[in-house]
Amino acid sequence: MVKVEFMAELAALADAAQIDLPGGETVLCVLSAASDQLSPGLKKRLFLADGSFTDDVFILVNGQHARYLEGLQTRIKAGDTITLIPFIEGG
């Protein structure tokens, strides 16, 4: 299983702070499965109309920013944790 953690507004949209899913090959596969399983609001928040992933959510894989790994193509294995953190704006 892979743990997906939702922070801040994403937890409200997912109606859960975390879920466990069967492993997927990549971060993108797991996030796509999570958004399909949960609310349409979460899917709309994470994925743009063209199907690409939004760029205003940080993705951590086992505590490391996915940007410094292989991004959405980072390989995922059982026991991994993906954490989604929305950007916080304000001034």
Contacts in CASP RR format, 6 or more apart in sequence:
PFRMAT RR
TARGET T0000
AUTHOR 0000-0000-0000
METHOD contacts of the structure
MODEL  1
MVKVEFMAELAALADAAQIDLPGGETVLCVLSAASDQLSPGLKKRLFLAD
GSFTDDVFILVNGQHARYLEGLQTRIKAGDTITLIPFIEGG
1 20 0 8 1.000
1 21 0 8 1.000
1 22 0 8 1.000
1 23 0 8 1.000
1 78 0 8 1.000
1 79 0 8 1.000
2 20 0 8 1.000
2 21 0 8 1.000
2 22 0 8 1.000
2 23 0 8 1.000
2 24 0 8 1.000
2 30 0 8 1.000
2 76 0 8 1.000
2 78 0 8 1.000
2 79 0 8 1.000
2 80 0 8 1.000
2 81 0 8 1.000
2 82 0 8 1.000
3 18 0 8 1.000
3 19 0 8 1.000
3 20 0 8 1.000
3 79 0 8 1.000
3 80 0 8 1.000
3 81 0 8 1.000
3 82 0 8 1.000
4 18 0 8 1.000
4 19 0 8 1.000
4 20 0 8 1.000
4 21 0 8 1.000
4 30 0 8 1.000
4 31 0 8 1.000
4 34 0 8 1.000
4 81 0 8 1.000
4 82 0 8 1.000
4 83 0 8 1.000
4 84 0 8 1.000
5 17 0 8 1.000
5 18 0 8 1.000
5 81 0 8 1.000
5 82 0 8 1.000
5 83 0 8 1.000
5 84 0 8 1.000
6 13 0 8 1.000
6 14 0 8 1.000
6 16 0 8 1.000
6 17 0 8 1.000
6 18 0 8 1.000
6 42 0 8 1.000
6 84 0 8 1.000
7 83 0 8 1.000
7 84 0 8 1.000
7 85 0 8 1.000
7 86 0 8 1.000
8 85 0 8 1.000
8 86 0 8 1.000
8 88 0 8 1.000
9 45 0 8 1.000
9 86 0 8 1.000
10 42 0 8 1.000
10 45 0 8 1.000
10 46 0 8 1.000
10 57 0 8 1.000
10 84 0 8 1.000
10 85 0 8 1.000
10 86 0 8 1.000
11 17 0 8 1.000
13 38 0 8 1.000
13 39 0 8 1.000
13 41 0 8 1.000
13 42 0 8 1.000
13 45 0 8 1.000
14 34 0 8 1.000
14 38 0 8 1.000
14 39 0 8 1.000
14 42 0 8 1.000
15 38 0 8 1.000
15 39 0 8 1.000
16 38 0 8 1.000
19 34 0 8 1.000
19 37 0 8 1.000
19 38 0 8 1.000
21 30 0 8 1.000
21 33 0 8 1.000
21 34 0 8 1.000
21 37 0 8 1.000
22 33 0 8 1.000
23 29 0 8 1.000
23 30 0 8 1.000
23 76 0 8 1.000
23 77 0 8 1.000
23 78 0 8 1.000
24 30 0 8 1.000
24 33 0 8 1.000
24 76 0 8 1.000
25 75 0 8 1.000
25 76 0 8 1.000
26 72 0 8 1.000
26 73 0 8 1.000
26 74 0 8 1.000
26 75 0 8 1.000
26 76 0 8 1.000
27 59 0 8 1.000
27 61 0 8 1.000
27 66 0 8 1.000
27 71 0 8 1.000
27 72 0 8 1.000
27 73 0 8 1.000
27 74 0 8 1.000
27 76 0 8 1.000
27 82 0 8 1.000
28 53 0 8 1.000
28 72 0 8 1.000
28 73 0 8 1.000
29 76 0 8 1.000
30 76 0 8 1.000
30 82 0 8 1.000
31 46 0 8 1.000
31 53 0 8 1.000
31 59 0 8 1.000
31 72 0 8 1.000
31 82 0 8 1.000
31 84 0 8 1.000
32 47 0 8 1.000
34 42 0 8 1.000
35 42 0 8 1.000
35 43 0 8 1.000
35 46 0 8 1.000
35 47 0 8 1.000
36 43 0 8 1.000
45 54 0 8 1.000
45 57 0 8 1.000
45 86 0 8 1.000
46 53 0 8 1.000
46 54 0 8 1.000
46 57 0 8 1.000
46 84 0 8 1.000
47 53 0 8 1.000
47 54 0 8 1.000
48 54 0 8 1.000
53 72 0 8 1.000
56 86 0 8 1.000
56 87 0 8 1.000
57 84 0 8 1.000
57 85 0 8 1.000
57 86 0 8 1.000
57 87 0 8 1.000
58 65 0 8 1.000
58 83 0 8 1.000
58 84 0 8 1.000
58 85 0 8 1.000
58 86 0 8 1.000
58 87 0 8 1.000
59 65 0 8 1.000
59 66 0 8 1.000
59 67 0 8 1.000
59 71 0 8 1.000
59 72 0 8 1.000
59 82 0 8 1.000
59 83 0 8 1.000
59 84 0 8 1.000
60 66 0 8 1.000
60 81 0 8 1.000
60 82 0 8 1.000
60 83 0 8 1.000
60 84 0 8 1.000
60 85 0 8 1.000
61 69 0 8 1.000
61 74 0 8 1.000
61 76 0 8 1.000
61 80 0 8 1.000
61 81 0 8 1.000
61 82 0 8 1.000
62 80 0 8 1.000
62 81 0 8 1.000
63 81 0 8 1.000
63 83 0 8 1.000
66 72 0 8 1.000
66 74 0 8 1.000
76 82 0 8 1.000
END
